[in-house]
Each structure stands twice: as structure tokens, then as C-alpha cells.
């Protein structure tokens, strides 16, 4: 009986050793094939890292998985910001330091809201360029009256410091933003 156990253990070890690790390309192809919208998944997964090492790579993977799962077709900026223009406003795009107002809902990818102007009963008043980097960048591409959703990797939000009481360190966050005209 002991010889049989040893034999099967050795056989199991040999089979495990012989099994090839799946290539990154094969892993991504499998993820694309499992997606509801393969075309969308194919576009998003071009930025996916199979073995993420940096916080930016981890954030990117979370965002891609979130978008693919929810079938969200979002524009990706080179620095990892994702934006969906829901409604284009009117007039010229915002300028740096311009006074503006916006209603917004800030939420985690779990859906939990961490901040909202709606809960406060009034829009946020600010100057363009005074917000987190992800919000500032997205606002350059819109104008008053626009409605957008942005998904912000941690390095364009609150990075490794977080925002005490609201956002933990190294957390991807998202916003629904309604710019006032």
C-alpha cells in the first residue's frame, strides 16, 4: 500500500512538472472569449498585464475587468484614465482655472459611494485644475453641460496616501460627473 501511495505521488509530481504554464497571450485570449462583447474586450485587454508588478498595472487590470464585466465602452487615455462621454455639452471646452460647477457621485468599483454632491444638496464649485489629476484631465475634453463617467487609477487620484475617511490608499475610484452649463 505504501508503494502505491508513493507511486501515485510521484506520478502526480511528474504530471505537474510536465504541465506547461499557460502563456500570457492564451490567458488573455481566454478572457476575451469569455466576454459578452469580444470586440470591446479585445480592445481593452490590449492593456492587460497577466502578472502585474506595479500598482499602475494592478489598477489597469481592475479597471479592464470592471469595464468588460459591465460591457462599458470607455476611452482610455495613455496614462490609464478611462472616460465615457455620456452627453456632450455646448460651447468650447473648459480652460484651465475657469470657474465651474458640477454635480458628481464618487464611487468605488464595488459600487459603494464615498462622496456625492447630490447628498450635500448642492453642486461643487471649483476652478478647472483644482481637482485630482484624473478629473482635471477628463475635464479638458468636455464643456459645460457634459455628462461623463471616469474611472481613475490610484496614481491619478489619491495614490498611496488615500483620502482619509473617504478613499483608502492605492484605490481605483470612479465618478459620474454632470457639468453645469
C-alpha positions in Angstrom: 0.0 0.0 0.0 2.8 2.4 0.8 4.5 1.7 -2.6 1.2 2.6 -4.3 0.9 5.9 -2.5 4.5 6.8 -3.3 3.9 5.8 -7.0 0.8 8.0 -7.3 2.5 10.9 -5.5 5.5 10.7 -8.0 3.1 10.4 -10.9 1.3 13.5 -9.7 4.5 15.4 -9.3 5.7 14.4 -12.8 2.4 15.4 -14.4 2.5 18.7 -12.6 6.1 19.3 -13.7 5.3 18.4 -17.3 2.2 20.7 -17.5 3.2 23.9 -19.3 2.3 27.2 -17.8 -0.3 29.0 -19.9 1.2 31.8 -22.0 0.0 35.4 -21.3 -1.5 35.5 -24.8 -3.5 32.4 -24.1 -4.8 33.8 -20.8 -5.9 37.0 -22.5 -7.5 35.1 -25.4 -9.5 33.1 -22.9 -10.6 36.2 -21.1 -11.7 37.8 -24.4 -13.6 34.6 -25.4 -15.5 34.6 -22.1 -16.5 38.3 -22.5 -20.0 39.3 -23.6 -18.6 41.7 -26.2 -15.5 40.2 -27.6 -14.7 43.3 -29.7 -14.8 45.6 -26.7 -12.8 43.0 -24.6 -10.2 42.7 -27.3 -9.6 46.5 -27.3 -9.5 46.7 -23.5 -7.3 43.7 -23.0 -4.5 45.1 -25.1 -3.5 47.0 -21.9 -3.9 44.0 -19.6 -0.9 42.7 -17.7 -1.0 39.0 -16.9 1.4 39.2 -14.0 1.1 42.7 -12.7 4.1 44.0 -10.7 3.3 47.7 -10.2 0.3 49.4 -8.7 -0.5 51.0 -12.0 -0.6 47.6 -13.7 -2.8 46.2 -10.9 -5.1 49.3 -11.2 -5.3 48.9 -15.0 -6.3 45.2 -14.7 -9.0 46.1 -12.2 -10.4 48.7 -14.5 -10.3 46.5 -17.5 -12.1 43.6 -15.7 -14.7 46.1 -14.4 -15.4 47.5 -17.9 -15.5 44.2 -19.6 -17.8 42.7 -17.0 -20.2 45.6 -17.3 -19.8 46.0 -21.1 -18.6 49.6 -20.7 -17.0 51.1 -23.8 -14.7 53.7 -22.4 -11.9 55.8 -24.0 -8.5 55.0 -22.5 -6.0 57.8 -22.0 -2.3 57.0 -22.3 -1.8 57.4 -18.6 -4.5 54.9 -17.7 -7.6 57.2 -17.1 -10.8 55.8 -18.6 -13.7 58.0 -19.7 -17.2 57.6 -21.1 -18.8 60.7 -22.6 -22.5 60.2 -21.9 -23.6 63.6 -23.2 -21.7 66.3 -24.9 -22.4 69.8 -23.6 -22.4 73.0 -25.6 -19.7 75.6 -26.2 -16.0 75.4 -26.0 -14.1 73.0 -23.8 -13.1 74.1 -20.3 -10.0 76.2 -19.9 -7.5 75.8 -17.0 -8.5 77.9 -14.0 -12.0 78.5 -15.3 -14.8 78.7 -12.7 -17.2 75.8 -13.0 -19.8 73.8 -11.1 -20.6 70.1 -11.2 -22.8 67.6 -9.6 -21.0 64.3 -9.0 -21.1 60.9 -7.4 -17.8 59.4 -6.4 -17.8 55.6 -6.0 -15.6 52.5 -5.7 -15.7 49.8 -8.3 -17.8 47.8 -5.8 -20.5 50.4 -6.3 -20.2 51.9 -2.8 -20.5 55.7 -3.0 -17.8 57.6 -1.0 -18.9 61.2 -1.8 -21.7 62.9 -3.6 -22.7 66.5 -4.3 -26.3 65.1 -4.5 -26.1 64.0 -0.9 -24.9 67.5 0.1 -27.7 69.2 -1.9 -25.6 71.5 -4.0 -23.1 71.3 -6.8 -19.4 71.5 -6.2 -17.9 74.9 -7.2 -14.3 74.9 -8.3 -11.7 76.1 -10.8 -10.6 73.8 -13.6 -7.3 72.2 -12.5 -8.1 72.1 -8.8 -9.3 68.5 -8.7 -7.5 65.2 -8.7 -5.4 64.6 -11.8 -7.8 62.2 -13.4 -10.7 64.6 -13.1 -8.6 67.5 -14.4 -7.5 65.6 -17.4 -11.0 64.5 -18.3 -12.4 68.0 -17.9 -10.1 69.2 -20.7 -12.1 67.1 -23.2 -15.6 68.4 -22.2 -17.6 71.5 -22.0 -20.4 72.9 -19.9 -23.5 70.6 -19.9 -21.4 67.5 -20.5 -22.0 64.3 -18.6 -19.2 61.8 -18.1 -18.2 58.8 -16.2 -14.5 58.4 -15.4 -12.6 55.6 -13.8 -9.4 56.8 -12.2 -6.4 54.7 -11.4 -4.9 55.4 -8.0 -1.9 57.3 -9.3 -4.3 59.9 -10.8 -6.4 60.0 -7.7 -5.1 59.8 -4.1 -2.2 57.4 -4.8 -0.6 55.7 -1.8 -1.8 58.3 0.7 -5.5 57.9 0.0 -8.0 60.4 1.2 -8.5 59.7 5.0 -12.1 59.0 5.8 -13.1 58.6 2.2 -10.7 56.7 0.0 -8.1 54.1 1.1 -4.5 54.2 -0.3 -3.9 52.7 -3.8 -7.6 52.6 -4.7 -9.2 52.9 -8.1 -12.2 55.3 -7.9 -14.9 56.4 -10.3 -17.1 59.4 -10.8 -20.3 60.2 -12.6 -20.0 63.9 -13.3 -22.6 66.3 -14.6 -21.0 69.7 -15.5 -23.4 72.6 -15.1 -23.9 75.0 -18.0 
